Each structure stands twice: as C-alpha cells, then as structure tokens.
Amino acid sequence: MSIEIVEVKTAAERREFALLPYQLYKGVAGWVPPMFTDEINSIDPKKNPAFDISITKFWIARRNGHCIGRIGGLIIKPRLEKTGEKLARFTRPEFIDDAEVANLLIKTVEDWAFEMQMDGIHGPLGFSNLDHQGLLVEGHEYIAAVASDYHHAYYQKHYDRLGYEKEIDWLEFRVTFPEKMPDKAFRVADLIKERFHLKSVNFTEKKELEPYKTKIFKLFNEAFENLFGTYKLPESLSKYYIDKYFPILNPRFVKIVEDKDNEIAGFLIALPSLSKAMQKANGKLWPFGWYHIMQAMKHPTEMELMLTGVRPEFQKLGASSLLMNEIWKTAKEHNMQFVETTGMLENNHVAIQIWKSFDHIQHKRKRCFIKWWNKPVQPNTEENN
C-alpha cells in the first residue's frame, strides 16, 4: 500500500496527530502518556501563543487510511533573530519502524525547511525548552519522568541512516538523597545567606505562590538566556506555560531564594513523581485519571525535578546549594529518597556538578540531531553553558 502524507489543517487531523503516540506506545512500560487535551492544544494555533512567533507546518502519514507517522516543522522567529542561524526545527516525530515511512516524513519536513530558505534543520525540538525536546537514545529500560519524554529505540537508526549528526545531548540523573545532610552543608548555607543577604522562601499553600509566578518566568528568561535552543519568551507564551503548569504544582515542592531587595535570586520547582499515576490515567482526567493523580500528589514516594534557575550573578555564590538544602528537607518530611532530574545539557557543568555531589546514576540521555545542506563557513554558534 502506498503512503499518503497529509498536512494537518483540521481539528480532526490535529486529533489524529496527537493520538498516534498512544497507539505506538501502547503496553510499553517506560512510556508515560501526557494529557491528551494538552497535546491537542499545543498544536492548535488558537490555543498556543507560540504560533504567533513561529512559522509552522504539521503532517501525518497514512497507509490504508491508518495513521502510521507524524512530524512537524517549526521556524522560531525570535530564535533566528537571536542567533542568526537559519535553522528550522523538526518537532514531535513519531512513526512505525519502517524506512519508507521515516524517509517520507523526514523528506517532507526537510523540503519545507529548504523552501523556507533555511540552511539546515535540527531536532527533535519544540516551541521552547519547556516543550518536547530531544530523542531518548539511552535509558529505555527506565520509566520516563512526567516532564521528559520516552521514545522507541529504533528512531536513532533512522536519523543516523538519513545523515543526521549529534548536535548536543541532555543528561538525566536518578539521585539518592542521603539520610542525613552533613552539618557543614547547613553551616555553609547560613554563611552564604549572611554574606550575600539571601533568604530562603518556602510555601505551604498555592495562594502563597501567586505573587511569584510572573517573577519566576522573568528569572527563567534571564537564567536560561545563553543555553542551547533558548530565546526570550514573550509575555503571552509565559502566561501560557504558567496556566499550564502552575495548577499541578505542590507548593511545598517549590523553593525560592530572595536577595536583600526581595527579588528572586533563584528558584527550584519539583513535583511528587506522577509517572505511574499518569500511566494509570492514560492521558485523561476523567473518569478516574484525576483520582490516580491526586493520590500520587497526596502520598508521594519519589520526586521529580522540573526546573531550576539562578540569576547569573548568584550562580557561583551558592544560591543553588540553598535551594538543594531546602528541597532535601521537604524530601525528608515526605520520606522521599529518590529524585529524578529532567534533562540537563551535557555541557552545563555547573548544574550537573550539583547532582554529582550526591549518590547518583546518569541513566538517561536525550539527543538533538542536526543536518545542514548549506552550512555556513563560520556559523554563529552560541556558548551553551
């Protein structure tokens, strides 16, 4: 049977696009289904303000009327303005293990990027680094974190075969918190607070977080400015992520460090692990998904680190240590021993070293691939640290 490539334009086609992973990963122990409604909304121009700053195309592949693959193409305007690199992104690729299907989908997004006068393409990447990014290339035997992704192992061979090369990797860690932190850690923390006029802020109720939501995203833009793939999020997109993620936060797992002017010097956002609960929910809150998620929130056994950011001037002054001390206290209060991190860029040595100071394993690796057809002689690459 021949393969049909269809551009996604209608609500029904967006639903078909979003539904494919639920079919491809059915019964796969490591896959954690995201909320289906969120997946549809993320590719809906009326729901996701990232479309306002992007040029986009999405396609599905059908054989005999059945969806067997999908892919999207993105050109993020502020990202191009920031770097000067004419690179498109391919996003959300999923397909059966079939060379013909992979070839057609990748060629489709490459041809589109070429027509848009791009010099190359890289991915998998999303609209931002708070979106889907990277292909899992190591750690398929582990369950995915909610804020991360799981992929079939066969994808890598298709990218390799089609001439894609590694651009950069993200590393994920499983950390074992100690039963007791060294007294020195708290003495040093007290000295840091006194010397640099810092203070820790903890929360017990969601209403206490309200004044900090926009402040956190303001710092996010500042702290992540020089990292791979980032750009300054416009206010509309920041609000989109606030509305998406803040309702599920447990305030006890959010930590803030403030300076003497009561401005945020750093933040850490963690969450009780929802991976197994999300598997039970299978992408739906109703009729019983909400129950599994609420039970996981009320009776946590493990923790997932979602996001950490420290203002540049405090990154080498110990602000991260203050955040770690506070999250360790919360873990102890809930008898939680294990922490799953989300992806950290392999050259973000400062962040990685924080986790390496604990008992840990580096158990997962995700990769961004790149392919040039008109590589600049001296590309304007940024410093990813």
Short mmCIF file of the C-alpha atoms (twelve columns), coordinates in Angstrom:
data_MODEL
# 
_entry.id   MODEL 
# 
loop_
_atom_site.group_PDB 
_atom_site.id 
_atom_site.type_symbol 
_atom_site.label_atom_id 
_atom_site.label_alt_id 
_atom_site.label_comp_id 
_atom_site.label_asym_id 
_atom_site.label_seq_id 
_atom_site.Cartn_x 
_atom_site.Cartn_y 
_atom_site.Cartn_z 
_atom_site.pdbx_PDB_model_num 
ATOM 1   C CA . MET A 1   0.000   0.000  0.000  1 
ATOM 2   C CA . SER A 2   1.243   3.494  -0.822 1 
ATOM 3   C CA . ILE A 3   1.854   6.053  1.904  1 
ATOM 4   C CA . GLU A 4   -0.068  9.320  1.930  1 
ATOM 5   C CA . ILE A 5   1.437   12.451 3.533  1 
ATOM 6   C CA . VAL A 6   -1.281  14.843 4.707  1 
ATOM 7   C CA . GLU A 7   -0.767  18.363 6.017  1 
ATOM 8   C CA . VAL A 8   -2.561  18.850 9.336  1 
ATOM 9   C CA . LYS A 9   -5.168  21.580 8.998  1 
ATOM 10  C CA . THR A 10  -8.383  20.497 10.688 1 
ATOM 11  C CA . ALA A 11  -9.345  19.718 14.271 1 
ATOM 12  C CA . ALA A 12  -9.841  16.082 13.292 1 
ATOM 13  C CA . GLU A 13  -6.328  15.923 11.830 1 
ATOM 14  C CA . ARG A 14  -4.837  17.540 14.938 1 
ATOM 15  C CA . ARG A 15  -6.577  14.888 16.995 1 
ATOM 16  C CA . GLU A 16  -5.183  12.160 14.733 1 
ATOM 17  C CA . PHE A 17  -1.695  13.693 15.066 1 
ATOM 18  C CA . ALA A 18  -1.925  13.800 18.875 1 
ATOM 19  C CA . LEU A 19  -3.375  10.305 19.174 1 
ATOM 20  C CA . LEU A 20  -0.569  8.452  17.368 1 
ATOM 21  C CA . PRO A 21  1.821   8.028  20.364 1 
ATOM 22  C CA . TYR A 22  -0.968  6.457  22.414 1 
ATOM 23  C CA . GLN A 23  -1.135  3.786  19.728 1 
ATOM 24  C CA . LEU A 24  2.608   3.400  19.110 1 
ATOM 25  C CA . TYR A 25  3.487   3.043  22.806 1 
ATOM 26  C CA . LYS A 26  0.535   1.012  23.999 1 
ATOM 27  C CA . GLY A 27  1.843   -1.526 26.502 1 
ATOM 28  C CA . VAL A 28  5.371   -0.013 26.598 1 
ATOM 29  C CA . ALA A 29  6.453   0.025  30.244 1 
ATOM 30  C CA . GLY A 30  8.608   3.160  30.047 1 
ATOM 31  C CA . TRP A 31  6.176   5.463  28.272 1 
ATOM 32  C CA . VAL A 32  4.175   7.967  30.325 1 
ATOM 33  C CA . PRO A 33  1.098   9.282  28.489 1 
ATOM 34  C CA . PRO A 34  0.760   13.066 28.588 1 
ATOM 35  C CA . MET A 35  -2.654  14.661 28.948 1 
ATOM 36  C CA . PHE A 36  -4.329  14.195 25.580 1 
ATOM 37  C CA . THR A 37  -6.077  17.578 25.665 1 
ATOM 38  C CA . ASP A 38  -2.755  19.327 26.322 1 
ATOM 39  C CA . GLU A 39  -1.205  17.586 23.320 1 
ATOM 40  C CA . ILE A 40  -4.005  18.723 21.012 1 
ATOM 41  C CA . ASN A 41  -3.931  22.285 22.370 1 
ATOM 42  C CA . SER A 42  -0.158  22.504 21.884 1 
ATOM 43  C CA . ILE A 43  -0.564  22.202 18.095 1 
ATOM 44  C CA . ASP A 44  -3.668  24.390 17.858 1 
ATOM 45  C CA . PRO A 45  -2.912  27.954 16.660 1 
ATOM 46  C CA . LYS A 46  -5.949  29.196 18.580 1 
ATOM 47  C CA . LYS A 47  -4.716  27.709 21.866 1 
ATOM 48  C CA . ASN A 48  -0.911  28.011 21.789 1 
ATOM 49  C CA . PRO A 49  0.512   31.567 21.529 1 
ATOM 50  C CA . ALA A 50  3.839   30.130 20.320 1 
ATOM 51  C CA . PHE A 51  2.237   30.085 16.861 1 
ATOM 52  C CA . ASP A 52  2.305   33.902 16.933 1 
ATOM 53  C CA . ILE A 53  6.105   33.907 16.867 1 
ATOM 54  C CA . SER A 54  6.596   30.834 14.666 1 
ATOM 55  C CA . ILE A 55  6.180   29.565 11.148 1 
ATOM 56  C CA . THR A 56  4.749   26.059 11.422 1 
ATOM 57  C CA . LYS A 57  3.677   23.008 9.474  1 
ATOM 58  C CA . PHE A 58  2.491   19.607 10.695 1 
ATOM 59  C CA . TRP A 59  1.968   16.419 8.737  1 
ATOM 60  C CA . ILE A 60  0.652   12.908 9.272  1 
ATOM 61  C CA . ALA A 61  1.458   9.787  7.253  1 
ATOM 62  C CA . ARG A 62  -1.339  7.355  6.452  1 
ATOM 63  C CA . ARG A 63  -1.333  3.904  4.949  1 
ATOM 64  C CA . ASN A 64  -4.629  2.288  4.044  1 
ATOM 65  C CA . GLY A 65  -6.416  5.038  5.974  1 
ATOM 66  C CA . HIS A 66  -4.481  4.460  9.210  1 
ATOM 67  C CA . CYS A 67  -2.078  6.983  10.743 1 
ATOM 68  C CA . ILE A 68  1.411   5.462  10.903 1 
ATOM 69  C CA . GLY A 69  3.587   8.532  11.367 1 
ATOM 70  C CA . ARG A 70  3.699   12.240 12.084 1 
ATOM 71  C CA . ILE A 71  6.124   15.167 12.124 1 
ATOM 72  C CA . GLY A 72  6.099   18.931 12.458 1 
ATOM 73  C CA . GLY A 73  8.307   21.755 11.257 1 
ATOM 74  C CA . LEU A 74  8.992   24.968 13.203 1 
ATOM 75  C CA . ILE A 75  10.814  28.196 12.486 1 
ATOM 76  C CA . ILE A 76  11.017  30.210 15.698 1 
ATOM 77  C CA . LYS A 77  11.387  33.863 14.675 1 
ATOM 78  C CA . PRO A 78  12.957  35.248 17.899 1 
ATOM 79  C CA . ARG A 79  15.386  32.337 17.933 1 
ATOM 80  C CA . LEU A 80  16.564  33.156 14.405 1 
ATOM 81  C CA . GLU A 81  16.874  36.825 15.326 1 
ATOM 82  C CA . LYS A 82  18.929  35.917 18.387 1 
ATOM 83  C CA . THR A 83  21.468  33.629 16.694 1 
ATOM 84  C CA . GLY A 84  21.401  34.497 13.005 1 
ATOM 85  C CA . GLU A 85  21.411  30.768 12.226 1 
ATOM 86  C CA . LYS A 86  18.889  29.842 9.564  1 
ATOM 87  C CA . LEU A 87  17.881  26.577 11.198 1 
ATOM 88  C CA . ALA A 88  14.408  25.098 11.178 1 
ATOM 89  C CA . ARG A 89  13.285  22.605 13.815 1 
ATOM 90  C CA . PHE A 90  11.572  19.288 13.320 1 
ATOM 91  C CA . THR A 91  9.213   18.504 16.150 1 
ATOM 92  C CA . ARG A 92  7.126   15.686 17.618 1 
ATOM 93  C CA . PRO A 93  8.305   12.984 15.182 1 
ATOM 94  C CA . GLU A 94  6.709   9.586  15.742 1 
ATOM 95  C CA . PHE A 95  6.426   6.739  13.256 1 
ATOM 96  C CA . ILE A 96  6.363   2.985  12.926 1 
ATOM 97  C CA . ASP A 97  9.676   1.207  12.376 1 
ATOM 98  C CA . ASP A 98  9.545   1.459  8.607  1 
ATOM 99  C CA . ALA A 99  12.273  3.038  6.472  1 
ATOM 100 C CA . GLU A 100 9.847   4.196  3.791  1 
ATOM 101 C CA . VAL A 101 7.679   5.997  6.340  1 
ATOM 102 C CA . ALA A 102 10.674  7.603  8.040  1 
ATOM 103 C CA . ASN A 103 12.130  8.679  4.682  1 
ATOM 104 C CA . LEU A 104 8.924   10.356 3.524  1 
ATOM 105 C CA . LEU A 105 8.258   12.186 6.778  1 
ATOM 106 C CA . ILE A 106 11.823  13.470 7.147  1 
ATOM 107 C CA . LYS A 107 11.989  14.451 3.471  1 
ATOM 108 C CA . THR A 108 8.714   16.335 3.824  1 
ATOM 109 C CA . VAL A 109 9.951   18.499 6.679  1 
ATOM 110 C CA . GLU A 110 13.374  18.959 5.047  1 
ATOM 111 C CA . ASP A 111 11.801  20.081 1.760  1 
ATOM 112 C CA . TRP A 112 9.624   22.559 3.637  1 
ATOM 113 C CA . ALA A 113 12.615  23.965 5.528  1 
ATOM 114 C CA . PHE A 114 14.570  24.278 2.254  1 
ATOM 115 C CA . GLU A 115 11.646  26.111 0.628  1 
ATOM 116 C CA . MET A 116 11.633  28.472 3.617  1 
ATOM 117 C CA . GLN A 117 15.279  29.272 2.749  1 
ATOM 118 C CA . MET A 118 16.707  27.625 5.832  1 
ATOM 119 C CA . ASP A 119 20.294  26.321 5.746  1 
ATOM 120 C CA . GLY A 120 19.543  23.211 7.792  1 
ATOM 121 C CA . ILE A 121 17.269  21.583 10.311 1 
ATOM 122 C CA . HIS A 122 17.656  20.152 13.800 1 
ATOM 123 C CA . GLY A 123 15.568  18.341 16.375 1 
ATOM 124 C CA . PRO A 124 13.545  16.896 17.829 1 
ATOM 125 C CA . LEU A 125 12.842  20.316 19.366 1 
ATOM 126 C CA . GLY A 126 9.659   22.045 20.432 1 
ATOM 127 C CA . PHE A 127 8.419   25.604 20.500 1 
ATOM 128 C CA . SER A 128 10.675  26.266 23.513 1 
ATOM 129 C CA . ASN A 129 12.765  24.345 26.020 1 
ATOM 130 C CA . LEU A 130 9.588   23.917 28.084 1 
ATOM 131 C CA . ASP A 131 8.168   21.863 25.221 1 
ATOM 132 C CA . HIS A 132 9.057   18.406 23.878 1 
ATOM 133 C CA . GLN A 133 12.757  18.252 23.045 1 
ATOM 134 C CA . GLY A 134 15.384  15.609 22.388 1 
ATOM 135 C CA . LEU A 135 15.243  11.950 21.377 1 
ATOM 136 C CA . LEU A 136 15.811  9.307  24.041 1 
ATOM 137 C CA . VAL A 137 18.953  7.401  22.997 1 
ATOM 138 C CA . GLU A 138 19.883  5.795  26.341 1 
ATOM 139 C CA . GLY A 139 17.774  4.562  29.238 1 
ATOM 140 C CA . HIS A 140 14.866  2.848  27.515 1 
ATOM 141 C CA . GLU A 141 14.607  0.392  30.414 1 
ATOM 142 C CA . TYR A 142 13.530  3.201  32.793 1 
ATOM 143 C CA . ILE A 143 10.147  4.834  33.159 1 
ATOM 144 C CA . ALA A 144 10.039  8.388  31.852 1 
ATOM 145 C CA . ALA A 145 9.645   11.410 34.098 1 
ATOM 146 C CA . VAL A 146 6.466   13.406 33.524 1 
ATOM 147 C CA . ALA A 147 8.462   16.446 32.390 1 
ATOM 148 C CA . SER A 148 10.539  14.344 29.981 1 
ATOM 149 C CA . ASP A 149 9.845   12.049 27.020 1 
ATOM 150 C CA . TYR A 150 10.159  8.402  26.067 1 
ATOM 151 C CA . HIS A 151 10.890  7.173  22.526 1 
ATOM 152 C CA . HIS A 152 11.317  3.864  20.787 1 
ATOM 153 C CA . ALA A 153 14.952  2.813  20.452 1 
ATOM 154 C CA . TYR A 154 14.615  2.295  16.691 1 
ATOM 155 C CA . TYR A 155 14.301  6.007  15.922 1 
ATOM 156 C CA . GLN A 156 18.036  6.648  16.231 1 
ATOM 157 C CA . LYS A 157 18.943  4.263  13.410 1 
ATOM 158 C CA . HIS A 158 16.674  6.161  11.038 1 
ATOM 159 C CA . TYR A 159 18.246  9.541  11.872 1 
ATOM 160 C CA . ASP A 160 21.726  8.058  11.536 1 
ATOM 161 C CA . ARG A 161 20.798  6.455  8.227  1 
ATOM 162 C CA . LEU A 162 19.371  9.722  6.876  1 
ATOM 163 C CA . GLY A 163 22.567  11.672 7.505  1 
ATOM 164 C CA . TYR A 164 21.773  13.363 10.817 1 
ATOM 165 C CA . GLU A 165 24.565  14.008 13.309 1 
ATOM 166 C CA . LYS A 166 24.599  14.670 17.015 1 
ATOM 167 C CA . GLU A 167 24.314  18.352 17.885 1 
ATOM 168 C CA . ILE A 168 24.025  18.132 21.679 1 
ATOM 169 C CA . ASP A 169 22.774  15.786 24.409 1 
ATOM 170 C CA . TRP A 170 20.737  16.206 27.561 1 
ATOM 171 C CA . LEU A 171 21.584  14.017 30.558 1 
ATOM 172 C CA . GLU A 172 19.113  12.789 33.166 1 
ATOM 173 C CA . PHE A 173 20.032  11.546 36.635 1 
ATOM 174 C CA . ARG A 174 18.458  9.433  39.336 1 
ATOM 175 C CA . VAL A 175 19.678  10.803 42.642 1 
ATOM 176 C CA . THR A 176 19.559  9.188  46.072 1 
ATOM 177 C CA . PHE A 177 19.237  11.738 48.843 1 
ATOM 178 C CA . PRO A 178 21.267  10.971 51.970 1 
ATOM 179 C CA . GLU A 179 19.523  10.046 55.187 1 
ATOM 180 C CA . LYS A 180 21.268  12.982 56.829 1 
ATOM 181 C CA . MET A 181 22.926  16.006 55.293 1 
ATOM 182 C CA . PRO A 182 26.345  16.967 56.684 1 
ATOM 183 C CA . ASP A 183 26.175  19.668 59.344 1 
ATOM 184 C CA . LYS A 184 28.696  21.564 57.254 1 
ATOM 185 C CA . ALA A 185 26.134  21.969 54.469 1 
ATOM 186 C CA . PHE A 186 23.851  23.981 56.724 1 
ATOM 187 C CA . ARG A 187 26.681  25.981 58.269 1 
ATOM 188 C CA . VAL A 188 27.869  26.958 54.806 1 
ATOM 189 C CA . ALA A 189 24.290  27.813 53.844 1 
ATOM 190 C CA . ASP A 190 23.987  30.150 56.810 1 
ATOM 191 C CA . LEU A 191 27.254  31.860 55.870 1 
ATOM 192 C CA . ILE A 192 26.094  32.299 52.270 1 
ATOM 193 C CA . LYS A 193 22.823  33.831 53.414 1 
ATOM 194 C CA . GLU A 194 24.574  36.226 55.751 1 
ATOM 195 C CA . ARG A 195 27.336  37.241 53.359 1 
ATOM 196 C CA . PHE A 196 25.170  37.822 50.293 1 
ATOM 197 C CA . HIS A 197 21.981  38.876 52.115 1 
ATOM 198 C CA . LEU A 198 19.927  35.949 50.829 1 
ATOM 199 C CA . LYS A 199 16.934  34.226 52.361 1 
ATOM 200 C CA . SER A 200 15.027  31.037 51.634 1 
ATOM 201 C CA . VAL A 201 11.290  31.179 50.940 1 
ATOM 202 C CA . ASN A 202 9.049   28.139 51.400 1 
ATOM 203 C CA . PHE A 203 5.366   27.671 50.694 1 
ATOM 204 C CA . THR A 204 2.511   25.611 52.070 1 
ATOM 205 C CA . GLU A 205 -0.471  26.901 50.065 1 
ATOM 206 C CA . LYS A 206 -0.912  27.705 46.378 1 
ATOM 207 C CA . LYS A 207 -2.150  31.223 47.105 1 
ATOM 208 C CA . GLU A 208 1.299   31.974 48.528 1 
ATOM 209 C CA . LEU A 209 2.796   31.199 45.096 1 
ATOM 210 C CA . GLU A 210 0.616   33.687 43.217 1 
ATOM 211 C CA . PRO A 211 2.924   36.737 43.605 1 
ATOM 212 C CA . TYR A 212 5.891   34.688 42.372 1 
ATOM 213 C CA . LYS A 213 4.523   33.226 39.134 1 
ATOM 214 C CA . THR A 214 5.500   36.038 36.791 1 
ATOM 215 C CA . LYS A 215 8.721   36.654 38.743 1 
ATOM 216 C CA . ILE A 216 9.789   33.058 38.169 1 
ATOM 217 C CA . PHE A 217 9.330   33.340 34.409 1 
ATOM 218 C CA . LYS A 218 11.136  36.657 34.337 1 
ATOM 219 C CA . LEU A 219 14.095  34.966 36.004 1 
ATOM 220 C CA . PHE A 220 13.696  31.950 33.732 1 
ATOM 221 C CA . ASN A 221 14.314  34.186 30.713 1 
ATOM 222 C CA . GLU A 222 17.374  35.691 32.379 1 
ATOM 223 C CA . ALA A 223 18.915  32.489 33.779 1 
ATOM 224 C CA . PHE A 224 18.461  30.450 30.579 1 
ATOM 225 C CA . GLU A 225 19.431  33.193 28.141 1 
ATOM 226 C CA . ASN A 226 22.680  31.561 26.976 1 
ATOM 227 C CA . LEU A 227 21.551  27.939 26.960 1 
ATOM 228 C CA . PHE A 228 21.043  25.883 23.831 1 
ATOM 229 C CA . GLY A 229 17.819  26.477 21.949 1 
ATOM 230 C CA . THR A 230 16.507  29.277 24.144 1 
ATOM 231 C CA . TYR A 231 15.094  32.694 23.401 1 
ATOM 232 C CA . LYS A 232 13.246  35.283 25.476 1 
ATOM 233 C CA . LEU A 233 9.691   34.067 25.971 1 
ATOM 234 C CA . PRO A 234 7.118   36.759 25.178 1 
ATOM 235 C CA . GLU A 235 4.579   37.570 27.869 1 
ATOM 236 C CA . SER A 236 1.791   35.656 26.125 1 
ATOM 237 C CA . LEU A 237 3.853   32.472 25.989 1 
ATOM 238 C CA . SER A 238 4.992   32.845 29.611 1 
ATOM 239 C CA . LYS A 239 1.340   33.113 30.644 1 
ATOM 240 C CA . TYR A 240 0.530   30.027 28.572 1 
ATOM 241 C CA . TYR A 241 3.117   27.974 30.478 1 
ATOM 242 C CA . ILE A 242 2.054   29.452 33.823 1 
ATOM 243 C CA . ASP A 243 -1.558  28.462 33.161 1 
ATOM 244 C CA . LYS A 244 -0.453  25.013 32.010 1 
ATOM 245 C CA . TYR A 245 1.968   24.044 34.778 1 
ATOM 246 C CA . PHE A 246 1.192   26.014 37.929 1 
ATOM 247 C CA . PRO A 247 -2.179  24.333 38.642 1 
ATOM 248 C CA . ILE A 248 -0.427  20.973 39.114 1 
ATOM 249 C CA . LEU A 249 2.323   22.257 41.417 1 
ATOM 250 C CA . ASN A 250 2.540   21.236 45.051 1 
ATOM 251 C CA . PRO A 251 3.644   24.474 46.793 1 
ATOM 252 C CA . ARG A 252 5.739   22.535 49.312 1 
ATOM 253 C CA . PHE A 253 7.979   21.426 46.438 1 
ATOM 254 C CA . VAL A 254 8.648   24.946 45.149 1 
ATOM 255 C CA . LYS A 255 11.685  26.707 46.616 1 
ATOM 256 C CA . ILE A 256 12.723  30.330 46.242 1 
ATOM 257 C CA . VAL A 257 15.845  32.257 47.256 1 
ATOM 258 C CA . GLU A 258 15.456  36.040 47.511 1 
ATOM 259 C CA . ASP A 259 18.027  38.806 47.705 1 
ATOM 260 C CA . LYS A 260 18.057  41.792 50.056 1 
ATOM 261 C CA . ASP A 261 15.627  43.653 47.763 1 
ATOM 262 C CA . ASN A 262 13.134  40.753 47.884 1 
ATOM 263 C CA . GLU A 263 13.865  39.910 44.261 1 
ATOM 264 C CA . ILE A 264 14.202  36.268 43.229 1 
ATOM 265 C CA . ALA A 265 17.825  35.140 43.114 1 
ATOM 266 C CA . GLY A 266 16.938  31.537 42.299 1 
ATOM 267 C CA . PHE A 267 14.100  29.036 42.149 1 
ATOM 268 C CA . LEU A 268 13.626  25.279 42.150 1 
ATOM 269 C CA . ILE A 269 10.414  23.590 41.060 1 
ATOM 270 C CA . ALA A 270 9.980   19.931 41.910 1 
ATOM 271 C CA . LEU A 271 6.949   17.686 41.983 1 
ATOM 272 C CA . PRO A 272 5.974   14.390 43.558 1 
ATOM 273 C CA . SER A 273 6.521   11.785 40.855 1 
ATOM 274 C CA . LEU A 274 3.367   11.381 38.775 1 
ATOM 275 C CA . SER A 275 4.740   8.937  36.202 1 
ATOM 276 C CA . LYS A 276 2.879   5.845  37.408 1 
ATOM 277 C CA . ALA A 277 -0.272  7.851  38.094 1 
ATOM 278 C CA . MET A 278 -0.190  9.270  34.578 1 
ATOM 279 C CA . GLN A 279 0.177   5.770  33.172 1 
ATOM 280 C CA . LYS A 280 -2.981  4.766  35.029 1 
ATOM 281 C CA . ALA A 281 -4.772  7.892  33.814 1 
ATOM 282 C CA . ASN A 282 -3.688  7.158  30.203 1 
ATOM 283 C CA . GLY A 283 -3.920  10.786 29.164 1 
ATOM 284 C CA . LYS A 284 -7.352  11.528 30.592 1 
ATOM 285 C CA . LEU A 285 -8.536  13.149 33.820 1 
ATOM 286 C CA . TRP A 286 -11.968 11.537 33.571 1 
ATOM 287 C CA . PRO A 287 -13.438 9.335  34.785 1 
ATOM 288 C CA . PHE A 288 -10.639 8.104  37.077 1 
ATOM 289 C CA . GLY A 289 -7.431  9.822  35.986 1 
ATOM 290 C CA . TRP A 290 -7.854  12.663 38.477 1 
ATOM 291 C CA . TYR A 291 -8.059  10.130 41.317 1 
ATOM 292 C CA . HIS A 292 -4.738  8.467  40.463 1 
ATOM 293 C CA . ILE A 293 -3.024  11.845 40.111 1 
ATOM 294 C CA . MET A 294 -4.412  13.189 43.388 1 
ATOM 295 C CA . GLN A 295 -3.337  10.032 45.220 1 
ATOM 296 C CA . ALA A 296 0.193   10.420 43.879 1 
ATOM 297 C CA . MET A 297 0.220   14.060 44.970 1 
ATOM 298 C CA . LYS A 298 -1.040  13.236 48.483 1 
ATOM 299 C CA . HIS A 299 1.143   10.169 49.072 1 
ATOM 300 C CA . PRO A 300 4.397   10.803 47.192 1 
ATOM 301 C CA . THR A 301 7.171   8.230  47.172 1 
ATOM 302 C CA . GLU A 302 9.618   9.861  44.742 1 
ATOM 303 C CA . MET A 303 10.324  13.348 43.465 1 
ATOM 304 C CA . GLU A 304 10.852  14.806 40.000 1 
ATOM 305 C CA . LEU A 305 12.874  17.955 39.468 1 
ATOM 306 C CA . MET A 306 11.134  20.015 36.817 1 
ATOM 307 C CA . LEU A 307 13.026  23.296 36.581 1 
ATOM 308 C CA . THR A 308 15.801  25.209 38.332 1 
ATOM 309 C CA . GLY A 309 17.016  28.704 37.601 1 
ATOM 310 C CA . VAL A 310 19.503  31.025 39.300 1 
ATOM 311 C CA . ARG A 311 20.234  34.625 38.417 1 
ATOM 312 C CA . PRO A 312 23.625  34.848 36.645 1 
ATOM 313 C CA . GLU A 313 25.287  36.914 39.370 1 
ATOM 314 C CA . PHE A 314 24.329  34.320 42.011 1 
ATOM 315 C CA . GLN A 315 25.174  31.173 40.039 1 
ATOM 316 C CA . LYS A 316 28.630  30.850 41.585 1 
ATOM 317 C CA . LEU A 317 27.735  32.245 45.016 1 
ATOM 318 C CA . GLY A 318 25.962  29.213 46.459 1 
ATOM 319 C CA . ALA A 319 22.316  30.005 45.689 1 
ATOM 320 C CA . SER A 320 21.897  26.526 44.199 1 
ATOM 321 C CA . SER A 321 23.129  24.962 47.440 1 
ATOM 322 C CA . LEU A 322 20.481  26.855 49.399 1 
ATOM 323 C CA . LEU A 323 17.786  25.512 47.096 1 
ATOM 324 C CA . MET A 324 19.123  21.963 47.407 1 
ATOM 325 C CA . ASN A 325 19.158  22.138 51.201 1 
ATOM 326 C CA . GLU A 326 15.515  23.212 51.233 1 
ATOM 327 C CA . ILE A 327 14.324  20.551 48.810 1 
ATOM 328 C CA . TRP A 328 16.207  17.907 50.804 1 
ATOM 329 C CA . LYS A 329 14.255  18.992 53.906 1 
ATOM 330 C CA . THR A 330 10.983  18.589 52.027 1 
ATOM 331 C CA . ALA A 331 12.029  15.172 50.763 1 
ATOM 332 C CA . LYS A 332 12.783  14.066 54.305 1 
ATOM 333 C CA . GLU A 333 9.423   15.340 55.547 1 
ATOM 334 C CA . HIS A 334 7.715   13.109 52.982 1 
ATOM 335 C CA . ASN A 335 10.083  10.136 53.380 1 
ATOM 336 C CA . MET A 336 11.211  10.513 49.774 1 
ATOM 337 C CA . GLN A 337 14.632  9.127  48.979 1 
ATOM 338 C CA . PHE A 338 14.854  9.313  45.194 1 
ATOM 339 C CA . VAL A 339 14.861  12.259 42.797 1 
ATOM 340 C CA . GLU A 340 14.556  12.102 39.006 1 
ATOM 341 C CA . THR A 341 16.004  15.057 37.160 1 
ATOM 342 C CA . THR A 342 14.853  16.247 33.784 1 
ATOM 343 C CA . GLY A 343 17.371  16.792 31.011 1 
ATOM 344 C CA . MET A 344 20.468  18.883 31.659 1 
ATOM 345 C CA . LEU A 345 22.644  19.957 28.784 1 
ATOM 346 C CA . GLU A 346 25.792  17.855 28.783 1 
ATOM 347 C CA . ASN A 347 27.973  20.971 28.852 1 
ATOM 348 C CA . ASN A 348 26.048  22.648 31.678 1 
ATOM 349 C CA . HIS A 349 28.758  21.555 34.100 1 
ATOM 350 C CA . VAL A 350 27.649  23.776 36.988 1 
ATOM 351 C CA . ALA A 351 24.178  22.217 37.141 1 
ATOM 352 C CA . ILE A 352 25.450  18.677 36.612 1 
ATOM 353 C CA . GLN A 353 28.037  19.006 39.373 1 
ATOM 354 C CA . ILE A 354 25.313  19.805 41.917 1 
ATOM 355 C CA . TRP A 355 23.737  16.396 41.380 1 
ATOM 356 C CA . LYS A 356 27.062  14.603 41.166 1 
ATOM 357 C CA . SER A 357 27.749  15.638 44.755 1 
ATOM 358 C CA . PHE A 358 25.021  13.145 45.751 1 
ATOM 359 C CA . ASP A 359 24.817  9.397  45.268 1 
ATOM 360 C CA . HIS A 360 23.541  9.172  41.688 1 
ATOM 361 C CA . ILE A 361 23.365  7.356  38.386 1 
ATOM 362 C CA . GLN A 362 23.253  9.036  34.983 1 
ATOM 363 C CA . HIS A 363 20.663  6.736  33.491 1 
ATOM 364 C CA . LYS A 364 19.098  8.526  30.522 1 
ATOM 365 C CA . ARG A 365 20.360  10.520 27.577 1 
ATOM 366 C CA . LYS A 366 18.393  12.508 25.023 1 
ATOM 367 C CA . ARG A 367 19.822  13.882 21.801 1 
ATOM 368 C CA . CYS A 368 19.268  16.732 19.390 1 
ATOM 369 C CA . PHE A 369 20.263  15.836 15.828 1 
ATOM 370 C CA . ILE A 370 21.247  18.274 13.090 1 
ATOM 371 C CA . LYS A 371 21.553  18.230 9.312  1 
ATOM 372 C CA . TRP A 372 22.955  21.050 7.177  1 
ATOM 373 C CA . TRP A 373 22.556  21.391 3.419  1 
ATOM 374 C CA . ASN A 374 24.151  24.826 3.289  1 
ATOM 375 C CA . LYS A 375 26.359  25.013 6.336  1 
ATOM 376 C CA . PRO A 376 27.829  28.473 6.942  1 
ATOM 377 C CA . VAL A 377 31.611  28.655 6.886  1 
ATOM 378 C CA . GLN A 378 31.609  30.218 10.340 1 
ATOM 379 C CA . PRO A 379 28.203  29.523 11.903 1 
ATOM 380 C CA . ASN A 380 27.156  31.805 14.730 1 
ATOM 381 C CA . THR A 381 27.087  29.131 17.398 1 
ATOM 382 C CA . GLU A 382 26.335  30.207 20.947 1 
ATOM 383 C CA . GLU A 383 28.065  29.236 24.130 1 
ATOM 384 C CA . ASN A 384 25.931  26.560 25.772 1 
ATOM 385 C CA . ASN A 385 26.855  26.634 29.404 1 
# 
